[in-house]
């Protein structure tokens, strides 16, 4: 439990370049949300307010998929923040958005020979110790 003295906390934020290929209409940052921890200054302030020995580090993370559609299926399954952005969209609009994402990912990130999609991402890892 993080509230115990000596407890450690790890925060993780992925910067996903593909999210800009077909952003939903509500993607703009209007406050705390799925993308708010990508602001390093804010992240450091939040951690330092409650933790000591704060370390923030960027790492590269690569995802590889057999196709753009496999990428879309994976994202639908695991990306709760992205799905939350689409909550109020109609099923038809969701399908349009996911089709556009697949098309843009195919265009920008797929290997033209085998169709594999390789996405290089940046993850921000933050750790701190509860005093």
Order of alpha helices (4+ residues) and beta strands (2+ residues): beta-alpha-beta-alpha-alpha-alpha-beta
